[in-house]
């Protein structure tokens, strides 16, 4: 499908990935000349097309109404036909960065403070979504990207709910099975409970943080049913000792509570706890080695004093660094809401500017079309003045503004016939002039003066 156009506007460039229900492509918005990402969702065969598209548009528009620094800007959505197959499409901003899935599987472990910082940004996006009644339902490392500027972006808001409801309506899922990724699904999703709320996203966030700290999700099993059983009935193993501060490991285990009522009440609570942990963290002071038994030589004493001074300098530097980091994190936390509000305001203004530009562009396009139609009408009117059916062609030219392509072809054929008449008339006049010249000069005309069959010569 490379090179094909979606809705005559978005040109597919490179396939970035895909799954059972769709594909993701890098694309170019040929109208705005900007890079975008296009998610193509396979339409479900046998279902009512209007109903599915309506549900898709509703969920995507609800998610698009979530202007936030840690979510992806949605530009467009709709339905299209590509390579003979029907797709629902979602066009969004293209993000340069890495998914957390790739970062978690890197050669070196991710520092715990990065995992916590990313988790706080994810929770910030979830908090904004939950306030609007939007539950993600598929929070996982593959759906979270870290941009080149260090900002977390949560992907696919609204799609998990749409896919789950659509598949159930189409009877394509086993009764009681929820849509999602088993390794990160909450117990209530695994059971297929009704009324899934925002606390399911908190459990999935706990699975993501657990993987960032341990290097693997809390439960891993190649058999899907066994994995579902673990999510519902088993407790995850404790996180590796010393991998992260106790406060962070406690928060992760709190998020992984089987009963939604035993988890944090909301994502905003998680954000506050992460900010507190990052701001309050201090490394234990360095302890100098004990003196050697039996006394120490002068060199040993000097070495011990030097080591103590180095230890003190290291401890002081560590305290200074942590103090600066804590102050920076506190400042960032204090400015986060202000930045989010500014971002939302900017995004709203940008959306309005884009809408105004589209409206102005449409008006200019309409004016250009009217100008083209006017010039065409004037040209045809001029041709009608030359031909003997001037009045009829003038009326036909006026009707061309609203007539169909069939009328345009008919008018063109009529014009061509009239041009033949004019040519025949000119030839006849030329013959008469030759005859007159021949009479005046006394020579015989080169060709007899005759009229075209079926046409009367004009004098």
Secondary structure, DSSP 8 states (H G I E B T S, - for coil): -TT-EETTTEEEEEEEEE-SSEEEEEEEETTTTEEEEEEEEE--TTS-HHHHHHHHHHHHHHHHT---TTB--EEEEEEEEETTEEEEEEEEE---EEEHHHHHTSSS---HHHHHHHHHHHHHHHHHHHHTT---S---GGGEEEETTS-EEE--TTHHHHHHHHHHHTT-S-TT--SS-GGG--HHHHHT-SS--THHHHHHHHHHHHHHHHSS-S---SSHHHHHHHHHH-------TTSS-HHHHHHHHHHT-SSGGGS-SSHHHHHHHHHHHHHH------------TT---HHHHHHHHHHHHHHHHHHHHHHHHHHHHHHHHHHHHHHHHHHHHHHHHHHHHHHHHHHHHHHHHHHHHHHHHHHHHHHHHHHHHHHHHHSTTHHHHHHHHHHTTT--HHHHHHHHHHHHHHHHHHHHHHHHHHHHHHHHHHHHHT---SS-----TT-----
